[in-house]
Amino acid sequence: MLSITSDLSLRTSLTPDDIISCLQLNGMLSMNEDDRTYHISVSEKALHEHAQKFAQKDYLQIMPEKLTWTPFVLSKERLANLTGDPVDVQAM
């Protein structure tokens, strides 16, 4: 069983409301009237149509091997300025 909150939301960083809205908008969310549970259903035809539309838009492609990640680092002085704390120059 897939959970929108603990599976999809955590893995995609999308809010559960955004996920549900997207699924509803694309006709991929249905409710079982007997037990009042929701189900995600995607047809192979819908996936194929989406892939075709995506390919026709000719989006730029990202080459993951060209991406370089660098952690964001704040100096103590800059952090103090952002938080409004006094800067301890002697400790620097």
N, CA and C atoms as an extended XYZ file, in Angstrom:
276
Properties=species:S:1:pos:R:3:atomname:S:1:resname:S:1:resid:I:1 pbc="F F F"
N         0.843       -1.173        0.000 N   MET     1
C         0.000        0.000        0.000 CA  MET     1
C         0.891        1.241        0.000 C   MET     1
N         0.512        2.210       -0.756 N   LEU     2
C         1.256        3.451       -0.925 CA  LEU     2
C         0.573        4.554       -0.136 C   LEU     2
N         1.353        5.310        0.612 N   SER     3
C         0.814        6.428        1.378 CA  SER     3
C         1.231        7.739        0.720 C   SER     3
N         0.265        8.623        0.508 N   ILE     4
C         0.593        9.919       -0.097 CA  ILE     4
C         1.512       10.701        0.821 C   ILE     4
N         1.254       10.640        2.130 N   THR     5
C         2.054       11.417        3.071 CA  THR     5
C         3.438       10.816        3.284 C   THR     5
N         3.498        9.554        3.687 N   SER     6
C         4.799        8.989        4.052 CA  SER     6
C         5.600        8.463        2.867 C   SER     6
N         4.973        8.211        1.748 N   ASP     7
C         5.722        7.721        0.592 CA  ASP     7
C         5.931        8.818       -0.449 C   ASP     7
N         4.872        9.234       -1.087 N   LEU     8
C         4.999       10.188       -2.195 CA  LEU     8
C         5.492       11.560       -1.748 C   LEU     8
N         4.932       12.094       -0.676 N   SER     9
C         5.305       13.438       -0.239 CA  SER     9
C         6.763       13.494        0.214 C   SER     9
N         7.178       12.536        1.007 N   LEU    10
C         8.563       12.528        1.484 CA  LEU    10
C         9.556       12.289        0.361 C   LEU    10
N         9.200       11.474       -0.595 N   ARG    11
C        10.126       11.164       -1.695 CA  ARG    11
C        10.210       12.269       -2.746 C   ARG    11
N         9.150       13.045       -2.886 N   THR    12
C         9.137       14.066       -3.942 CA  THR    12
C         9.265       15.491       -3.412 C   THR    12
N         9.118       15.665       -2.114 N   SER    13
C         9.115       16.989       -1.469 CA  SER    13
C         7.924       17.840       -1.901 C   SER    13
N         6.898       17.216       -2.424 N   LEU    14
C         5.646       17.903       -2.746 CA  LEU    14
C         4.701       17.761       -1.553 C   LEU    14
N         3.824       18.733       -1.361 N   THR    15
C         2.873       18.628       -0.257 CA  THR    15
C         1.802       17.599       -0.617 C   THR    15
N         1.236       16.938        0.398 N   PRO    16
C         0.152       15.985        0.109 CA  PRO    16
C        -1.001       16.647       -0.642 C   PRO    16
N        -1.329       17.899       -0.304 N   ASP    17
C        -2.411       18.595       -1.022 CA  ASP    17
C        -2.091       18.762       -2.502 C   ASP    17
N        -0.840       19.084       -2.822 N   ASP    18
C        -0.449       19.238       -4.225 CA  ASP    18
C        -0.521       17.900       -4.959 C   ASP    18
N        -0.111       16.838       -4.300 N   ILE    19
C        -0.150       15.504       -4.921 CA  ILE    19
C        -1.595       15.108       -5.200 C   ILE    19
N        -2.460       15.289       -4.208 N   ILE    20
C        -3.866       14.924       -4.373 CA  ILE    20
C        -4.505       15.760       -5.475 C   ILE    20
N        -4.226       17.048       -5.487 N   SER    21
C        -4.774       17.936       -6.509 CA  SER    21
C        -4.347       17.498       -7.904 C   SER    21
N        -3.070       17.173       -8.056 N   CYS    22
C        -2.548       16.733       -9.354 CA  CYS    22
C        -3.207       15.417       -9.795 C   CYS    22
N        -3.332       14.482       -8.859 N   LEU    23
C        -3.962       13.201       -9.185 CA  LEU    23
C        -5.417       13.407       -9.594 C   LEU    23
N        -6.135       14.263       -8.857 N   GLN    24
C        -7.540       14.525       -9.194 CA  GLN    24
C        -7.650       15.214      -10.549 C   GLN    24
N        -6.800       16.210      -10.779 N   LEU    25
C        -6.829       16.966      -12.029 CA  LEU    25
C        -6.618       16.065      -13.245 C   LEU    25
N        -5.794       15.040      -13.064 N   ASN    26
C        -5.478       14.141      -14.176 CA  ASN    26
C        -6.311       12.863      -14.174 C   ASN    26
N        -7.344       12.828      -13.340 N   GLY    27
C        -8.247       11.672      -13.310 CA  GLY    27
C        -7.584       10.395      -12.845 C   GLY    27
N        -6.634       10.506      -11.938 N   MET    28
C        -5.881        9.338      -11.478 CA  MET    28
C        -6.234        8.913      -10.057 C   MET    28
N        -7.211        9.577       -9.448 N   LEU    29
C        -7.586        9.258       -8.077 CA  LEU    29
C        -9.055        8.860       -8.063 C   LEU    29
N        -9.329        7.687       -7.528 N   SER    30
C       -10.715        7.234       -7.454 CA  SER    30
C       -10.997        6.698       -6.062 C   SER    30
N       -12.275        6.754       -5.656 N   MET    31
C       -12.648        6.278       -4.333 CA  MET    31
C       -13.496        5.031       -4.452 C   MET    31
N       -13.188        4.054       -3.635 N   ASN    32
C       -13.983        2.844       -3.554 CA  ASN    32
C       -15.159        3.153       -2.622 C   ASN    32
N       -16.376        3.139       -3.153 N   GLU    33
C       -17.565        3.509       -2.371 CA  GLU    33
C       -17.846        2.515       -1.244 C   GLU    33
N       -17.424        1.265       -1.403 N   ASP    34
C       -17.710        0.255       -0.386 CA  ASP    34
C       -16.964        0.518        0.919 C   ASP    34
N       -15.664        0.744        0.823 N   ASP    35
C       -14.879        0.932        2.051 CA  ASP    35
C       -14.330        2.351        2.209 C   ASP    35
N       -14.744        3.266        1.318 N   ARG    36
C       -14.360        4.682        1.375 CA  ARG    36
C       -12.849        4.887        1.371 C   ARG    36
N       -12.136        4.051        0.615 N   THR    37
C       -10.687        4.219        0.464 CA  THR    37
C       -10.408        4.763       -0.930 C   THR    37
N        -9.297        5.476       -1.038 N   TYR    38
C        -8.911        6.057       -2.320 CA  TYR    38
C        -7.843        5.201       -2.987 C   TYR    38
N        -7.856        5.212       -4.288 N   HIS    39
C        -6.914        4.424       -5.063 CA  HIS    39
C        -6.324        5.288       -6.179 C   HIS    39
N        -5.043        5.104       -6.415 N   ILE    40
C        -4.393        5.767       -7.536 CA  ILE    40
C        -4.415        4.793       -8.700 C   ILE    40
N        -4.967        5.247       -9.804 N   SER    41
C        -5.002        4.377      -10.978 CA  SER    41
C        -4.565        5.159      -12.207 C   SER    41
N        -3.575        4.611      -12.877 N   VAL    42
C        -3.023        5.248      -14.066 CA  VAL    42
C        -3.026        4.225      -15.190 C   VAL    42
N        -3.640        4.582      -16.294 N   SER    43
C        -3.666        3.650      -17.415 CA  SER    43
C        -2.385        3.783      -18.238 C   SER    43
N        -2.024        2.720      -18.885 N   GLU    44
C        -0.836        2.743      -19.739 CA  GLU    44
C        -1.031        3.718      -20.896 C   GLU    44
N        -2.257        3.835      -21.365 N   LYS    45
C        -2.569        4.780      -22.436 CA  LYS    45
C        -2.313        6.220      -21.977 C   LYS    45
N        -2.720        6.553      -20.752 N   ALA    46
C        -2.508        7.905      -20.217 CA  ALA    46
C        -1.020        8.199      -20.088 C   ALA    46
N        -0.242        7.218      -19.631 N   LEU    47
C         1.206        7.413      -19.528 CA  LEU    47
C         1.834        7.642      -20.895 C   LEU    47
N         1.402        6.864      -21.868 N   HIS    48
C         1.923        6.996      -23.228 CA  HIS    48
C         1.580        8.373      -23.809 C   HIS    48
N         0.338        8.825      -23.605 N   GLU    49
C        -0.070       10.136      -24.113 CA  GLU    49
C         0.731       11.259      -23.451 C   GLU    49
N         0.952       11.137      -22.152 N   HIS    50
C         1.736       12.149      -21.437 CA  HIS    50
C         3.173       12.182      -21.965 C   HIS    50
N         3.760       11.025      -22.171 N   ALA    51
C         5.129       10.959      -22.686 CA  ALA    51
C         5.222       11.592      -24.075 C   ALA    51
N         4.216       11.374      -24.908 N   GLN    52
C         4.208       11.972      -26.244 CA  GLN    52
C         4.108       13.501      -26.168 C   GLN    52
N         3.227       14.014      -25.312 N   LYS    53
C         3.082       15.471      -25.155 CA  LYS    53
C         4.385       16.078      -24.641 C   LYS    53
N         5.005       15.397      -23.701 N   PHE    54
C         6.260       15.876      -23.126 CA  PHE    54
C         7.348       15.936      -24.199 C   PHE    54
N         7.432       14.905      -25.024 N   ALA    55
C         8.448       14.855      -26.078 CA  ALA    55
C         8.219       15.949      -27.118 C   ALA    55
N         6.970       16.273      -27.411 N   GLN    56
C         6.656       17.307      -28.407 CA  GLN    56
C         7.045       18.702      -27.937 C   GLN    56
N         7.122       18.925      -26.632 N   LYS    57
C         7.445       20.263      -26.116 CA  LYS    57
C         8.923       20.589      -26.248 C   LYS    57
N         9.748       19.611      -26.515 N   ASP    58
C        11.174       19.813      -26.762 CA  ASP    58
C        11.852       20.597      -25.626 C   ASP    58
N        11.633       20.131      -24.396 N   TYR    59
C        12.255       20.760      -23.230 CA  TYR    59
C        13.765       20.569      -23.259 C   TYR    59
N        14.476       21.498      -22.659 N   LEU    60
C        15.911       21.321      -22.496 CA  LEU    60
C        16.166       20.131      -21.584 C   LEU    60
N        17.193       19.394      -21.879 N   GLN    61
C        17.529       18.231      -21.065 CA  GLN    61
C        18.701       18.559      -20.147 C   GLN    61
N        18.606       18.141      -18.909 N   ILE    62
C        19.689       18.338      -17.943 CA  ILE    62
C        20.583       17.108      -17.970 C   ILE    62
N        21.873       17.349      -17.960 N   MET    63
C        22.836       16.254      -17.932 CA  MET    63
C        23.349       16.142      -16.490 C   MET    63
N        22.848       15.164      -15.730 N   PRO    64
C        23.204       15.055      -14.311 CA  PRO    64
C        24.712       15.016      -14.058 C   PRO    64
N        25.473       14.449      -14.973 N   GLU    65
C        26.917       14.352      -14.775 CA  GLU    65
C        27.597       15.727      -14.834 C   GLU    65
N        26.902       16.726      -15.369 N   LYS    66
C        27.456       18.079      -15.454 CA  LYS    66
C        27.109       18.935      -14.223 C   LYS    66
N        26.219       18.446      -13.366 N   LEU    67
C        25.821       19.204      -12.185 CA  LEU    67
C        26.853       19.045      -11.075 C   LEU    67
N        27.151       20.141      -10.414 N   THR    68
C        28.068       20.109       -9.279 CA  THR    68
C        27.353       20.707       -8.085 C   THR    68
N        27.304       19.962       -7.000 N   TRP    69
C        26.639       20.438       -5.799 CA  TRP    69
C        27.687       20.929       -4.822 C   TRP    69
N        27.452       22.096       -4.277 N   THR    70
C        28.330       22.656       -3.262 CA  THR    70
C        27.469       23.065       -2.082 C   THR    70
N        27.826       22.676       -0.879 N   PRO    71
C        27.001       23.056        0.271 CA  PRO    71
C        27.059       24.563        0.506 C   PRO    71
N        25.951       25.109        0.967 N   PHE    72
C        25.871       26.531        1.275 CA  PHE    72
C        26.501       26.747        2.649 C   PHE    72
N        27.495       27.612        2.723 N   VAL    73
C        28.216       27.844        3.971 CA  VAL    73
C        28.107       29.322        4.335 C   VAL    73
N        27.738       29.566        5.576 N   LEU    74
C        27.667       30.932        6.089 CA  LEU    74
C        28.824       31.185        7.041 C   LEU    74
N        29.439       32.357        6.918 N   SER    75
C        30.451       32.739        7.901 CA  SER    75
C        29.730       33.111        9.196 C   SER    75
N        30.442       33.102       10.312 N   LYS    76
C        29.833       33.480       11.589 CA  LYS    76
C        29.316       34.912       11.533 C   LYS    76
N        30.069       35.793       10.859 N   GLU    77
C        29.661       37.190       10.752 CA  GLU    77
C        28.361       37.320        9.962 C   GLU    77
N        28.262       36.631        8.839 N   ARG    78
C        27.056       36.701        8.006 CA  ARG    78
C        25.861       36.108        8.742 C   ARG    78
N        26.069       34.995        9.442 N   LEU    79
C        24.991       34.371       10.206 CA  LEU    79
C        24.498       35.313       11.300 C   LEU    79
N        25.428       35.981       11.984 N   ALA    80
C        25.053       36.930       13.030 CA  ALA    80
C        24.248       38.081       12.443 C   ALA    80
N        24.629       38.552       11.270 N   ASN    81
C        23.889       39.629       10.611 CA  ASN    81
C        22.474       39.187       10.245 C   ASN    81
N        22.338       37.964        9.792 N   LEU    82
C        21.020       37.464        9.407 CA  LEU    82
C        20.105       37.259       10.604 C   LEU    82
N        20.680       36.796       11.709 N   THR    83
C        19.866       36.511       12.896 CA  THR    83
C        19.714       37.722       13.796 C   THR    83
N        20.519       38.785       13.547 N   GLY    84
C        20.434       39.977       14.374 CA  GLY    84
C        21.225       39.874       15.663 C   GLY    84
N        22.015       38.818       15.797 N   ASP    85
C        22.847       38.643       16.992 CA  ASP    85
C        24.084       39.527       16.877 C   ASP    85
N        24.637       39.936       18.009 N   PRO    86
C        25.873       40.713       17.950 CA  PRO    86
C        27.038       39.855       17.473 C   PRO    86
N        27.970       40.449       16.754 N   VAL    87
C        29.120       39.739       16.226 CA  VAL    87
C        30.232       39.793       17.254 C   VAL    87
N        30.758       38.615       17.615 N   ASP    88
C        31.880       38.541       18.561 CA  ASP    88
C        33.168       38.528       17.752 C   ASP    88
N        33.747       39.715       17.539 N   VAL    89
C        34.936       39.870       16.698 CA  VAL    89
C        36.136       39.170       17.321 C   VAL    89
N        36.229       39.146       18.636 N   GLN    90
C        37.391       38.527       19.297 CA  GLN    90
C        37.402       37.022       19.108 C   GLN    90
N        36.246       36.419       18.944 N   ALA    91
C        36.189       34.973       18.767 CA  ALA    91
C        36.550       34.573       17.338 C   ALA    91
N        36.606       35.537       16.442 N   MET    92
C        36.868       35.230       15.031 CA  MET    92
C        38.335       35.152       14.734 C   MET    92
